[in-house]
């Protein structure tokens, strides 16, 4: 595994088999989430979307699937934990 920032990313097929992305969120409002996820190639990306606001843990996946891409400068301001990891294009 290679380490970028504070996260591990696979370098071989065998390592990729057991790798799971790190997913986190920031609520801009009760009904607006920004959700970020690491990618297997050693990058990360953030998406923003509206949600019902009942349970943010359960509302992250729809934002990842259907949310709008967040520009890098906004994503980096919201997710300091990804420092040292390239932002996906």
C-alpha positions as CSV (number, residue, x, y, z in Angstrom):
1,X,0.0,0.0,0.0
2,X,1.1,3.5,-0.7
3,X,0.3,6.3,1.8
4,X,-0.9,9.7,0.7
5,X,-1.8,12.1,3.4
6,X,-3.2,9.9,6.2
7,X,-4.8,7.3,3.9
8,X,-3.6,4.1,2.3
9,X,-4.2,3.3,-1.4
10,X,-3.5,0.0,-3.1
11,X,-0.6,-0.5,-5.4
12,X,-1.3,-4.1,-6.5
13,X,-4.4,-6.1,-7.5
14,X,-4.1,-8.2,-4.4
15,X,-4.2,-5.0,-2.2
16,X,-7.1,-3.6,-4.3
17,X,-9.2,-6.6,-3.5
18,X,-9.5,-5.7,0.1
19,X,-9.4,-1.9,-0.2
20,X,-12.4,0.2,0.8
21,X,-12.8,3.9,0.2
22,X,-13.0,6.4,3.0
23,X,-16.2,8.4,3.0
24,X,-17.0,11.4,5.1
25,X,-19.5,14.3,5.0
26,X,-20.0,17.9,6.0
27,X,-23.5,19.3,6.5
28,X,-23.8,22.9,5.1
29,X,-27.4,22.9,6.3
30,X,-29.8,20.2,7.7
31,X,-30.8,19.5,4.1
32,X,-27.6,20.1,2.2
33,X,-24.6,17.7,2.4
34,X,-21.1,17.7,0.9
35,X,-19.8,14.1,0.8
36,X,-16.2,13.2,0.0
37,X,-14.8,9.8,-0.9
38,X,-11.3,8.5,-1.7
39,X,-10.7,6.7,-5.0
40,X,-8.7,3.6,-5.6
41,X,-6.2,5.4,-7.8
42,X,-5.0,7.7,-4.9
43,X,-7.3,10.7,-5.3
44,X,-10.5,12.0,-3.8
45,X,-13.6,13.9,-4.9
46,X,-16.5,15.7,-3.2
47,X,-20.1,16.0,-4.2
48,X,-22.9,18.2,-2.9
49,X,-26.6,17.6,-2.9
50,X,-29.9,18.2,-1.1
51,X,-31.2,15.6,1.3
52,X,-34.4,15.2,3.4
53,X,-32.3,15.8,6.5
54,X,-33.6,13.0,8.6
55,X,-30.4,10.9,8.9
56,X,-27.2,12.1,7.3
57,X,-25.5,8.8,7.7
58,X,-28.1,7.2,5.4
59,X,-28.2,10.2,3.0
60,X,-24.6,10.1,2.0
61,X,-24.9,7.5,-0.7
62,X,-27.5,9.3,-2.8
63,X,-25.3,12.4,-2.7
64,X,-22.3,10.4,-4.0
65,X,-24.4,8.9,-6.8
66,X,-26.4,12.0,-7.8
67,X,-24.8,15.1,-6.3
68,X,-23.0,17.8,-8.1
69,X,-19.2,17.9,-8.3
70,X,-17.7,20.4,-5.8
71,X,-14.9,22.6,-7.1
72,X,-11.5,21.7,-5.6
73,X,-11.0,25.0,-3.7
74,X,-14.4,24.5,-1.9
75,X,-13.8,20.8,-1.3
76,X,-10.4,21.4,0.3
77,X,-11.8,24.1,2.6
78,X,-14.5,21.6,3.8
79,X,-12.3,18.5,4.1
80,X,-8.9,19.2,5.7
81,X,-8.4,15.5,6.3
82,X,-7.5,15.0,2.6
83,X,-4.5,17.3,2.7
84,X,-1.6,15.8,0.7
85,X,-4.0,13.8,-1.6
86,X,-4.6,15.0,-5.2
87,X,-8.2,16.0,-6.1
88,X,-9.7,14.0,-8.9
89,X,-10.4,15.8,-12.1
